[in-house]
Amino acid sequence: MVLPTFGISNSVLAAERIYASYSALELSISVTTLENYAKTGVINEDLVAYQQYLPLQQLQELRQILLNRVKVSPVVVSQLLYTPQGELLLHRLAQVIIAKSPHPEPGFDALRSALILASAESEGLTLLNVLRKYPSSTIRLDVAQTLEIATELEKLVNQTHRAIAAVSIESKIEAATIKQPNLSQLPDLKVPGKFKSQKYTQKFFDSTRNRLLLTDVYIPNVQNAAPVIVISHGLGLDSSNFQYLATHLASYGFAVIVPNHPGSDAKQLHSLLNGHVNEIAEPGEFQDRPMDVTYILNQLEKGNQSDSRFKGRLNLQQVGVFGQSLGGYTALALAGAKINFEQLKLDCQPAALQNTWNMSLMLQCRALELSISKSGKDYNLRDERVKAAIAVNPITSSIFGKAGLSQIKTPVMIVSSSDDTVAPALSEQILPFSWLANSQKYLVMLVGGTHFSTIGNGNPANQQVALPADMIGDASQARRYMNVLSLPFFQTYIVGRSQYIPYLNAAYAQSISSKSLGLSLVKSLNTTELAQLLDIKRAKPAKKKLPNTIIGFGFWMLDIGVALLHVMIFI
């Protein structure tokens, strides 16, 4: 019933055959053959001819790709694919489909239609269903274009692996040079502290911005005024996702403030999926999120004088901020990073966006609208009360750039995940870390982590969008890392307790690193070497030799479209 609403008709026309063209050579295979192979694993006569192009292992991978299921409603897919981010992704994927008419991108609308219709099938959204629902009897793939894009992606992956290896090597060097006390004699920070805490939910309303800020406040049972930590959630989430960290910090004597950011929280995502809004987040969120925190701190200063629950119990001159994803941006902005409109203008040119696989850049570029609305003047989002910041999987490369990040003077910890497809580790955290000018800085690498690993379980009543386990990784270990690294960082730089410094080095990170989710920590990186790793030039497809995986690359590209539907939700 919802399909006509989005201009999609459930046509009986469907793809029957796929053609892969490379120079003068054209290979083809029927969709029925692929369907039979996916369901039975039997290689029939039609498919056996392609074993010279697809070795057995890749054939087995192809079968898995064809059947990988994403259980998501057509409404969700429709809403996402009609956002600017979704349309940009479709434009990129449609480049591999050969035109049969003067229409510049015939694959664009057809691909969107196929994805929406496939998601309505009882089996869920699979590549096989996409092929079945493609509104044309044939799909023609330009293998040269496919290989060019695949080469770009492979180069980006290789650069990231080299950068992560460089972090690991530097971490081992730092660990070897540290005169470290007996780590076994240090208190185990995984264990909760001795303080009980009381949780309150406050309603703050900023009438000047028409923002209702539902905020969780955790007050520990301590004698003196407690230092304050603010936790800023990521896009599409809410305060419940970081309850695990809030309770851990509160048990060690911190007052913890966890606001819900309207306009970029779980409610905003629900509004998008229900068709009430057409944006994942408005550009104004880049300004409003840091201002939310400043407004709440101002209100708590008043409550600290008059509210019996808080009176005299908050030390609001000792404030730290922890943020994940868009919350990581929020934390860095509050610590002094400035929006870099000049960098955004360079990186957000249409040609640059059409060639990027950095999903986060699509969101960062929306900040340019702030420049237009304010005549390009700098936004001062710094809050002087913030004495230290932790940014987990933040977006930074263009929204701040080198000039913006170099403005930060307070201690900073940046946490990166090796398998982050939303805010890629190399461009969004590793290289930006080298731009930080202050000496009190830390880069933490979660080897095997994803963009979603550190996110805690949300309140079931909030009906957050669920993600497959393989897109999250070892979440329990990631959360333990956040607990045991955030605590000594804030104890050292917010409270001034030097006894926690031994936890903030490569040797300690090495001692608690697990096989399921590796952990590296460094305090310095060579900017020149990292810049060389990020020197991305568009590769030209080789035409001398036909690769033995041309058909596999074609299917792989379509599979990317299915997989990225997940990450688009959390851009």
N, C-alpha and C positions, 0 to 999 in steps of 0.2 A: 504493500500500500504506500510505503514511503518513497518508492523509486520514482514515480512520476513527479513528485515534488521537486526532485533534483534534475528533472529533464532527462531521465534515464528510462528507456523502454526495454522490457525483457524480450528482445528480439530473438527469433528462432535461428537467425544467422549466427554461426559460430565458426571458429577457426578449425579447418580440417587438416591443413598441412602447413609446416614451417619450412621456409627456405632460408638458407644461410649463404649469402653471396660474398665472394672474395675475389676481386679482380675479375677474370673471365670465368672462374669456377663457381658453380652453384650446386650446393648439396641440399637435399630436402628429406624430410621425415614426416610421417603422418602423426597427427595428434592421437589417433586411435592406438598406434604402435606404442607411443609414450605412455598412454593410459594403461594398456595391458602390461607393459613392463613395470610400471609403478605398482600395480596391484598384485602381480604374480611373481615378479623378479625374473621372468622367462625372457631370454633374448631371442626374438624371432628373426626370420630371414631379412626383414626390412631393417632391423637394427644391427644385425651382425655385421653388415657391410661397413658400419661406422666404428667398429672396434679398433681399426687402424688409426682413427682420429681421437677416440676416447678410450684410453686404457681401462682395464677392468675396475680399478679403484675409482676412477672418475665416473664410470658408469654407475657404480654403487652410490657414489655421492649424488649423482644426478637423480637417482631414484628417491633418495632422501629429500632432495630439494623439491621434487615434484609433489611430495606428500606432506612437507612441513606445513603445519596448520596454525593459523592465527584465528582464534575465536573472537571475532569482533563484529558488532552489528553494522549493517550497511549505512545506518545513520551516522555512526562514528566515522566510518571511512569517507562518506560523502562530505561531512563537515570539514574533515581534515584536508581533503583533496581540493576543496574550494577556498582554502586559506591561501595567502600569498606564498607561504612556505611550501604547501602541498603542490601548488601549481608550478613553482620553480623546480621542484623535484621531478614532476611529470615531464617538464620540458627537457630536463637532462636525460631521463630514461628514453623519451621519445626520439632522441637523436639517433638511436640505433635502428629505428624502423624506417625502411626505405619507402619513399613517397611513390605513390602510383598516380598522383594527380598533381595539378599545379598548387594545391593547398600546401603551404609551407611546412606544416607539421601534422600530417594526417594521423599520426600515432597518438597525439596528445589526447584528444577527446575519446578516441577508441580505448586507449589504455585506462583512462579514468573510468569510463563506462564498465570495462571488464573488471576492474578492481572492485567497484561498487556492487556489481551483479554477483561476482564470485563470493563476496562476503555474505551475501544473502543465502547461499547454499547451506544445506544442513551440515555438510562436512566442514564448513568454515572456509576461511580465505586460504586457499592453497594455490600454488603456481599452476597446478593441473586445472583447477577451476577457472583461473584467469584465462588460460588457453581456451577452455571450453566456451567462455563467455565473450571472447574477443569478437567484436561485431564485424568480422570479415572472414571470408572462407580461407584466406591465406594470411600468414604473417611473414613478412620478408625482413630479415635482419641484415644490416650492413656490418659484416664482420670486421672490416677495416676500422670503422668507427667504434665498434664494440671493443676491439683490441686497443684502440687509442685510449679509451676511457679506462679499460682494465689496466693498462700500463700506468696511467696516472694514479689509480688507486694502489697498485702494487708499489709504486715509488713512494707514495705517502706512508704506506705500511712499513716499508723498509727503513725510511727515514726515522719513523717513530721507534722502531726496534733498536736502531743504532743509538738514538738519543737515550732510550731507557737503559741500554747497555752502558752508555757513558755515565749515567746517574749511578748505576750499580757499581761501576769501577771506582768512581769518585767516593762513593759511600764506603767501600772497602778500604780505600786509602785513608780516609778520615778515621775510620774505626781503628786502623792499625797505629795511628799516631796519637790516639787519645790515652792519657793516663787515667784509666777508669777504675773506680773503686770496685770491690767485689759486688757484682750485680745481684748475686744471690742474697746479699744482706740488705738490699734495698726493699722497702715495703712494696707489696704487690698492689699496684694501682688498679688492677681489675676488680679487686674486692671493694664493695661499697664502703664509704666513710662512716663515721660514728654518728653523724647528725641526722635527725629526723627532719622532715620538711612538710609544710602545709601548702597545698596548691589552691590558688584562687583564680577565678576567671573574671577578668575585668572588661568592662565595655567603655572604651574611650572613643569619643566622637570629635573629630577635627572638622568643625563647621566651615572653616575657610576652604577646605578641599573636599568637603562632603564625604569623608572617609570614616566608616565605623570600624574600629580596630578592636576586635575581640582578642584578648591577650591573656595567655596563661602566665601566672606569676607564682614561682616556687620560692617560699620563704623558709630558710633553714632555722632550726632552733639553736641560735648562737647568742652569746652574750653581747658581743659588740656589733656595730653596723657591718653588714655583710657586703663584700664587693659584688658587683653585678655583672652577669654575663647575659648578653642578648643572643638568641638563636634565630636566624632568618631562614625560613624554609625555601625550597626551590619552587619553580613554576609548576602549577597543577597539584601542589601538596598543601599541607596545613600544619598547624602546630603539633598535632598528635604524632607526626612522623619522627619527631625528635624528642619525644618524651623520655626515651631511654637515656639520652645524653643529659637532659635537664635533671632527671632524678639523680644521676650519678654525680654531677657537679654539685648539686644541692647537698648531697650527703657529705661533701667535703667542706661545706660552709659557704658556698656561693649562693647568692640570690639569683635566680634564673628567670629571664623574661623571654617568652616565646609568642610573638605576635602572629596573627593571621593577616597576610597582606591581601586586601580585597583588590580584585582586578588581575591577580596572578596566582590565585590559590585554587583549591579543588572546586570551589563553587564556580569560578570563572571557567574552568574546564568543562564542568557540567553545562554551563550556559552555552558554551561553544557547541558541544555535542547535541544539545537540544535545539539548536538553531536560533537562540535568542541573541547571540552576538556572533560576529564573523572574524574575530581576532583571538589568537591564543593569549595575547597580552597587548595592551595599548602601549604606544611609545612613552606615554607619561609615567609608566611604571619605573622607568630608569630614574626618574626624579622622585616619584612618590614613595618608593620603598625605603630609601634612606631617610626621607622626611618622616615616614611612619615611625621609625625608631627614635628619631630626635623628638618627635611630638610625645611619644610614650614616656621617654625619659623625663621630659619637662613635666608631664602630668604626675609622674611618680615623685618628682622633687616636691611637688605640692602635697601629695599624699603622705610623703615622708614626714611632713610637719603636722598634718591634721588627721589622717586616717589611722584609726587605732590599730588596724592590722599591720600597717607598715611603719608607723611612727618611730622614727629614729633607728629603724632596722636596716636601712639601705644606705650604702656608701656609693653615691652616684657620681663621685669624682674618680672612682676606680672602676671603669667599665671596659669589658672585653666583648668582642663580637665574633660569633661563629656563624658561617653561612654556607649553604650548599647550592651549587649551580647558580641560578639567578640570585639566590641568597648569598653566594660567594661574591658576586659582583657587588651586592649591597654592603657586605662587610668591608670590602676594599674601598668603596666610595666613602664610607663613614670614616675609614682610617686615613683618608686624604687623597686617594687617587682621583684624578679629574677626567671628566669625559673629554675625549680627544676628537673634536669635530673635524679637524684637518685630516687625521688618519682615517676617519670614517668616510670622508669624501673620496679619498684615494681608493679605499678597499671596496666601496659600495657602488662603483661604476657598473652599469648593466653588464658589460662584457666580463668583468671580474666575477660577478655573481653567477653568471651563466656557466662559468668554468669551475666553480668551487664545489668541493665535497665536504666543506666544513659547515655542517648544519647550523652551528651556532652563529655564524656570520649573518645568516638571514635575519636572526633576531637582533643582533647588534646594530645592523644597518637601520633598524626602525628608529634608533635614537636620533638620526639625522633630522627627524621631524621636530625634535625639541629645538634644534639649532634654528630652524625656520621660524618657529613660534616665538623665539626669544632673540631674534636678530643675531644669532651666532655668539652671544655672550657666554662666558664660562659659568657653569653651574657650580656653586660652592656647596657641596654636600657633606663636607667634613664636619664631624662633631668632636669638639676638643675634649670631651669627656672620655672618648674612646682611646685607650692606652695600648691596645694590642688587638690583632685580628687574625682569625683563621678562616681561610677561604678554601672550600672543598669543591673540586671540579668547577672552578669559576670560569666565566667567559670574560676575556680580558684583551685579546689581541688587537682589536680595532676600537672597541668602546673606550679603552684606555690607551693602548699602545705604549711605546717606550716613554714618551713624554708624560703621559698621565700617571703611569705607575711610579715613575721616578719621584713623584711628589710625596710619596708615602715616607714618613719619618719614623713611624712607630714600628715595633716588632711585628713581623708577619710570618705566618706559616701557611704555605700553599700545599694542598693535598691533591695529588693527581692519580688517575687510574689508567693503567696501561691499555685497557680495552674499551676506552671511552669513545663511543661513536657520536655522541652529542656535542661534547666540548673536547675535541681531540687533545690528547696530552701534550704533544709537541708544540703545537701552535698556541694553545690556550693556557698552558701552565708552565711547561719546562722552559721554553725560551723566555716568556714573560718573567719568570723567576729571576733570570739573569739580568733583567732590566732594573730590578729593585736596587736602589742606591744605598739603602741603609745596611749596616753590617749585621743587624739582629734579624736574620731571615732564615727560614728553614723550608726545604722542599721535601715533601714526603711522597714516595711513590708506592702505590698499591699494585704490585705485579700480579696480574690476573683479575684485577678489579674492573668494574664497569662504572658507568655514570650513576648507576642506581644502587651500588653495593652498600653505601653508608646510610641509605634511607631506611628508617625504622618502619615497622608496621603501623599503618594508619588506623584511626578509629573506624571499625566496620560500618558504623552508621553513616559515615561520610561517603561510602560507595566510591572509593577511589579506583581508577583504572588499574587492573591487575596486569602484571608483566610476567612472561615465562621465566622459570628459574634460571635458565641459561643466559638470560639477559641481566641477571642480578649478580650472579657469582656467589662467593662465600660471604653472605651478608652478616652472619653472626660474628665471624672473625673481623670483618670490616668495622663493625660497631664497637667491638672490643678495642680495636686500634684507636678509634676516635675517642673513646673514654680515657685510655691510658696516655694518649699524647696531648689531648686538650687540657687535661687536668694539670700536668706539670708546666705546660706553656703558660696557662693563666695564673698558676700559683707563682711562677717566676716573674712574669711581666705585669701582672695586675696587682698582686699582693706583695711582691718583692721578697719571696722566700727562696733564698739561694740554695737551700738543701734539695730543691727539685731540679736543679740544673743537670745533674748526672743522667736524668731521663731524656734530655734533649740533645742526643748525639747519635751518630751512626752506630756506635758499639751497642747501645741499648736497643735500637731498632733491630739490629742484627740478632740480638739475643732473644727477641720475642717473635721474630719472623716465622711464619708457618709455611708448610709446603703447599697448602691449599690456596693461600693468599700471601705472596711474598711481600716483604716490607723493606724499603730502603729509605735512608734519610741523609741529606747533604745540606751543608751550609754555604757552599759556593760552587759555581760552575763556570766554565770557560765560555764567555759570550761569543767569541770568534768561532770556536768549533761548532757551537750550537747554531749559529747563523748560517754556517756552511751546510749543516744538515737540513735547514729549512729553505735552502735555495732551490725552490721548486720551479722548474721550467716545463712547459707543456711538451710532452714527448710526442714525436711523430711516429706513426705506426710503421713497422718494418714491412716492406713489400717484396723482399727477396725470397723469403721462404714462408710457406704456409704452415702456421703452427698446428700441432696435432690436437689442439683443443678448441677449434673454432666454434663448434656447435656448443660445447660446454660453456664457453664464454657467453654465448647468446643467452642460454638459459640462466646463467649466473646473474646477468644484468637484470633480467626480469625478477629473479629472486631478491635482488637488492631492493627493488621497489616494494615488495611485500614486507621485508624485514624493517625497512626504514619507516613504515607506517607506525611501528612501535615508538621509535625514538622521536618522531615528530610531535608526539603528545607532550614530550618533556623538553622541547627546545627552549 
